[in-house]
Amino acid sequence: MARGRLEHVASTKGSAPVVVMAFQGWNDAADAATSVIDYLEDNYPTKTLATLDDEGFYDYQMTRPNVFINEQGKRELAWPNVTVELCQLPNREVVLISGPEPNLRWRDFVTWVDTTVKVSKPAYIVLLGAMLSDAPHSRPFEVSGQAPPALAGRLELEPNDYEGPTGIIGIIGHLYEQKSAAKLVTMWVSVPHYTAPPPNPKAGLALIERLQTVLGCEFDLTQWRDEVNEWEAHINELIEDDPDMAEYVASLESQTDAETVPRGTGDKLAAAFEEYLSKGRRSGDGLS
C-alpha cells in the first residue's frame, strides 16, 4: 500500500519540479542509474513524500527483504519498497522515484506512478537506465534516449533503436510516449559488459552530467570524476594481467573508433564474448 500523503509539489524556486526515476534491477546495469538518485539524496536536503510497500508488487524469492544492523546495534528488517522523495536543489525541486523494479502487476504499478507524476505537475519526466553493451571502458560511454527539441541537441543523445525484452523503465517510457513526449526525457547509458559488477562510476557520471542540463544546474562532481579515474586505472591493471582480455578490449576500441560495428546487448553479447574466449584460454565472468 502507499503510505504518506502526496500533495501537489508547489515550487518555491520559480520553476516547476522535475521528476527523476530509476529502478534497481534489470534497468540498472552496474547500479549506474540508481547511483544518480543516491547522489542527489546524499548531497541535497531530501524528504520522503510517500512509500509504496504493497507486497502484491514483489515476489520475495526474487526481490528479498534485507536484514541490517541499525545505529543502535539492533537487527532490523527492510522490505522492498518504492519511495517518492522531494529533493531541494538550489534552483528547483526534484521529485525522486526509486526502488527495486517490481516483479508483479506492472500495469497497476505504472498506474500508481502516473498518478504520482500528475500530482507533481513536472516540467520534465526523466527516466534513467543502464544497459550492458560491448562498449570499451576506455572510451566515453554512449548515452541513448530521447528528449524534447529544446533539450535534445544539448544532451547529445544517440537514437535508441533497441528491440527486445524491456524493464519497468521501458514500460513507463512507453506510457508517456503514448500520452505526449513533450515532457519526457529518457537516458540509457551503455555499460561495458565485462565491467558489469558495480560500482561503475563512469556510467553514473555520463548520466548525471546530462541530468545537469535538464535541471539547469551544475553539481560539484570533482570527487565523482576522481573515482572514475581510479576505476579506469583499476580496470586497466586487471586487463594488463590478462592477455586474452587485453586483446578483446583492444578489438572493442578499434570497433568504436572506426564506428563500423553495430553494438548489441544481452545474450548476443555474452555469446560473442564466450566464442571469442573459446579460441584461447577460458577467462572469468568479468572484471571487478
C-alpha positions in Angstrom: 0.0 0.0 0.0 1.0 3.6 -0.4 2.0 5.4 2.8 2.3 9.1 3.3 0.3 11.9 1.8 1.1 13.1 -1.7 0.1 16.6 -2.4 0.9 19.0 -5.3 4.6 19.8 -5.1 4.4 23.6 -5.1 7.5 25.2 -6.5 9.4 27.6 -4.2 12.2 28.1 -6.7 10.3 29.8 -9.6 10.1 26.7 -11.8 8.1 23.5 -11.9 9.7 20.4 -10.4 11.4 17.7 -12.4 10.6 14.1 -11.8 13.6 11.7 -12.0 13.1 7.9 -11.9 15.5 5.0 -11.6 14.8 1.4 -10.5 17.2 -1.3 -9.3 17.4 -4.5 -11.2 17.2 -5.2 -15.0 17.2 -1.5 -15.8 20.2 -0.7 -13.7 23.4 -2.3 -15.0 26.3 -1.8 -12.6 23.9 0.3 -10.4 24.6 3.2 -12.7 21.1 4.7 -12.9 20.3 4.5 -9.2 23.8 6.0 -8.3 22.4 9.3 -9.6 19.4 9.1 -7.2 21.8 8.2 -4.4 24.0 11.2 -5.2 21.0 13.6 -5.0 19.7 12.1 -1.8 23.2 12.3 -0.2 24.1 15.8 -1.2 20.9 17.8 -1.0 18.0 18.2 1.5 15.6 15.4 0.8 12.3 14.3 2.5 10.1 11.3 1.8 6.7 12.2 0.4 5.3 8.6 0.1 6.3 5.0 0.2 4.8 2.2 -1.8 5.3 -1.1 0.0 2.4 -3.2 -1.4 3.6 -6.8 -1.2 1.5 -7.5 -4.3 4.2 -6.0 -6.5 7.0 -8.2 -5.3 8.0 -11.8 -5.4 10.1 -12.1 -2.2 12.1 -15.0 -3.5 13.3 -12.8 -6.4 13.5 -9.5 -4.6 14.3 -10.4 -1.0 13.9 -8.3 2.2 17.1 -7.2 3.7 18.3 -7.6 7.3 20.6 -5.0 8.7 22.1 -3.7 12.0 20.9 -0.2 12.9 23.0 2.5 14.6 21.8 1.2 18.0 23.2 -2.2 17.2 19.7 -3.8 16.8 18.7 -6.0 13.9 16.1 -4.6 11.6 14.2 -5.8 8.5 13.7 -3.7 5.4 11.0 -4.8 2.9 11.3 -3.9 -0.8 9.5 -0.6 -1.4 9.4 2.3 -3.8 9.9 5.8 -2.4 8.8 9.2 -3.6 11.1 11.9 -2.3 11.4 15.7 -2.7 14.9 16.8 -3.2 15.7 20.5 -2.8 18.3 21.8 -5.2 19.4 25.4 -5.0 17.4 26.3 -8.1 14.4 23.9 -8.1 12.7 20.9 -6.6 13.3 17.4 -7.9 10.9 14.5 -7.2 12.8 11.3 -7.0 11.0 8.0 -7.6 13.2 4.9 -6.9 13.3 1.4 -5.5 13.5 -2.2 -6.7 11.9 -3.0 -10.1 8.6 -4.6 -9.2 8.2 -8.3 -10.1 4.4 -8.4 -10.5 1.4 -6.3 -11.5 3.3 -3.9 -13.7 0.2 -2.3 -15.2 -1.1 -1.4 -11.7 2.4 -0.2 -10.8 2.6 2.1 -13.8 -0.9 3.5 -13.0 0.4 4.4 -9.5 3.5 6.0 -11.0 1.4 8.0 -13.4 -0.9 9.3 -10.6 2.2 10.3 -8.6 3.6 12.2 -11.6 0.3 14.0 -12.2 0.3 15.3 -8.6 3.8 16.6 -9.1 2.9 18.6 -12.2 6.5 18.4 -13.5 8.3 20.4 -16.2 10.1 17.2 -17.3 9.8 13.5 -16.6 13.3 12.0 -16.6 13.8 8.2 -16.9 17.3 6.8 -16.2 18.5 3.4 -17.2 21.7 1.5 -17.8 22.3 -1.5 -20.1 25.1 -3.9 -20.7 26.8 -3.4 -24.1 30.0 -4.0 -26.0 31.4 -0.5 -25.2 35.0 -0.4 -24.2 35.7 1.1 -20.8 38.4 3.4 -22.1 36.1 5.4 -24.4 33.3 7.9 -23.5 30.2 5.9 -22.6 27.3 6.3 -25.1 24.0 7.6 -23.7 21.0 6.9 -25.9 17.4 8.1 -25.5 15.1 10.9 -26.4 14.2 14.4 -25.2 12.1 17.4 -26.3 13.6 19.5 -29.1 14.6 22.2 -26.6 17.0 19.7 -24.9 17.8 17.1 -27.5 20.8 18.8 -29.0 22.4 19.8 -25.7 22.0 16.3 -24.3 23.8 14.7 -27.2 21.6 11.6 -27.0 22.1 8.8 -29.5 18.9 7.4 -31.0 17.7 4.4 -29.1 16.8 1.7 -31.6 16.7 -1.2 -29.1 14.3 -4.0 -29.7 13.7 -6.9 -27.3 12.7 -7.5 -23.7 12.2 -4.4 -21.6 12.0 -3.4 -18.0 9.8 -1.1 -15.9 11.6 2.0 -17.2 10.8 0.9 -20.8 7.1 0.4 -19.8 6.8 3.8 -18.1 8.6 5.4 -21.0 6.1 3.9 -23.5 3.2 5.3 -21.4 4.5 8.8 -21.7 5.4 8.4 -25.4 1.8 7.4 -26.0 0.5 10.4 -23.9 2.9 13.1 -25.1 6.7 13.2 -25.5 6.7 16.9 -24.7 7.9 16.4 -21.1 9.7 13.0 -21.5 13.5 12.6 -21.3 14.9 9.1 -21.4 18.6 8.4 -20.9 20.2 5.0 -21.1 23.9 4.6 -20.6 25.9 1.8 -22.2 27.9 -0.1 -19.6 30.8 -2.4 -20.8 29.6 -5.9 -20.1 33.0 -7.1 -18.9 32.8 -4.5 -16.1 29.2 -5.4 -15.0 29.8 -5.8 -11.2 29.1 -2.4 -9.5 30.1 0.2 -8.9 30.8 1.8 -12.3 31.2 5.5 -11.6 31.9 6.3 -15.2 28.5 5.1 -16.2 26.8 7.1 -13.5 28.8 10.2 -14.4 27.6 10.0 -18.0 24.0 10.2 -16.8 24.4 12.9 -14.1 26.4 15.2 -16.4 23.4 15.2 -18.8 20.9 15.5 -15.9 22.5 18.8 -15.0 21.4 20.1 -18.4 17.8 19.1 -17.8 17.8 20.6 -14.3 19.6 23.8 -15.3 22.2 23.5 -12.6 25.8 22.3 -12.0 26.8 19.8 -9.4 30.3 19.5 -7.8 31.4 16.3 -9.5 35.1 16.6 -8.6 35.0 13.5 -6.3 33.0 11.5 -8.7 35.5 12.3 -11.5 38.3 11.2 -9.2 36.5 7.9 -8.6 36.2 7.4 -12.4 40.0 7.9 -12.8 40.6 5.4 -10.0 38.1 2.9 -11.5 39.7 3.1 -15.0 43.2 2.6 -13.6 41.9 -0.5 -11.7 40.3 -1.9 -14.8 43.5 -1.2 -16.8 45.6 -3.1 -14.3 43.3 -6.1 -14.4 43.3 -6.1 -18.2 47.1 -5.9 -18.4 47.3 -9.2 -16.4 45.0 -11.0 -18.8 46.3 -11.1 -22.5 43.0 -12.5 -23.8 41.0 -9.8 -22.2 43.5 -7.1 -23.4 43.2 -8.3 -26.9 39.4 -8.4 -26.7 39.2 -4.8 -25.3 41.6 -3.6 -28.0 39.2 -5.0 -30.6 36.3 -3.1 -29.0 38.3 0.1 -29.0 39.1 -0.4 -32.7 35.5 -1.0 -33.5 34.3 2.0 -31.5 36.9 4.3 -33.1 36.1 3.2 -36.6 32.3 3.4 -35.9 31.7 0.5 -38.2 30.5 -2.3 -36.0 26.9 -2.0 -34.6 26.6 -2.6 -30.9 24.4 -5.2 -29.3 23.2 -6.1 -25.9 22.1 -9.1 -23.8 22.6 -12.7 -24.9 24.1 -11.8 -28.2 27.0 -10.1 -26.4 27.5 -12.9 -24.0 27.6 -15.5 -26.8 30.0 -13.4 -28.9 32.3 -12.9 -25.9 32.2 -16.6 -25.0 33.0 -17.6 -28.6 36.0 -15.2 -28.6 37.4 -16.6 -25.4 36.9 -20.2 -26.5 39.7 -19.6 -29.0 42.1 -19.0 -26.2 42.1 -19.9 -22.6 39.0 -19.7 -20.5 38.5 -16.4 -18.7 36.4 -15.4 -15.7 32.9 -13.9 -15.7 34.1 -10.3 -15.7 36.3 -7.7 -14.0 35.7 -6.3 -10.6 
